[in-house]
Amino acid sequence: MVLYPRNASIFHCVFNTNQRHGEIYSAISADVNRICNTDYPVVPHMIRNFDTTEDLRQELNIPQDAIVFGRYGGVESFNIDFVYRVIQNILETRSDVFSYS
């Protein structure tokens, strides 16, 4: 049984919309379209930044003056070797960066 007779290639562009390919092509924001001088449909990013006064630093034991880095994605998607070295260097040379693992 075939559920879908045809699969479309869908691209959700985060940084650049100047390399059109696939059947469905969209930008992450109007700013990306503006910077790239394009006019593709905008599909907002899946992570929204809400205005909030909540602060989880105390609950997570993160110092108030610490710089916190975060990321999203699968374990396998964090695979750029030089980035590992950059992070290691930052953690070894700065005391204001918090590593939460």
N, C-alpha and C positions, 0 to 999 in steps of 0.2 A: 504494500500500500504506500503510495507516494502522497505525503502530506502537502508538500510544496513543489510544484513542477519546476520552479525556477528560484534560485537563491540570488538575492541582490548583494552587491558589495556596498557596504555603508561606511563612510569615513567621517569621523567627528574630529575636526581639525582644532588643535589646541594652540599652535604657534604660527602656522603659515597656511594660507589658503591659495597659494599660487601654483599648486601642483595638482590640478584637478584630475581625478581618476575615480573609477567605480561608478555605479549607477546613482548613488545618493551621496551627496557631498555637502557638509554643513560646517559652520563655524561655531566655536564655543562661545563667542560673544560678538557684539557689534564692533568692539574695539579691534578684534582680529581682522574683521572685514575692513575697517577704516585703515589700519596700518598697512594691510596688503592691497588696498584699493580694489576690493572685491565686494560682491553683494550676494553672498550665499545665505540660505536660511540659517537662522541662529537657533541652536539647541543648547540651552544653558547647561553649565557644568553640573555634574551630579552632586557635588558638595556645595552646600550653601553656607555662607558666613552670616550668621544671625547676630543682630545687636543683642548683647547680653551683659549683665553685670556679674554673672557667675564666675567664680575663679576656683579651679580644682587644684591649684598648686599645693595648698596646705594638705588636702586629702591625699594627694599623690606624693607628698614629701619633695616637692620641687621648690628650690629656693626662689624667693620673689624676684631676685635680680638675674636669674638664670635665663639664658637664651635657649629656647626649645625648638628643635627641628622635628619635623614630621614628614610622613610620606604615606601614600596609599598605593595599593597594588599587590600583586602576588609575590611570594617569596622568589620565584624564578624571574620576575620582571626587574628585580634590583640586581643587575648583572653587568654593570660598567666598572671594570677593575680600578681605574684611576679614582673613581668616586670613593671607593673603599679607603684608598690611601689618603685622600683629602680629609675624609671624616676622621680617620685615625690621627692625622696630624693636628686637626682642630682639637680633638679630645685631649691630646698630649700637651698642647701648648696654651690652651685657654682654660682658665678656671671658672669662667662664667657660662659655660655650655653644659647643659644637663643631658646626660645620656640615660634614656629610660628603656630598658630591655627586659 
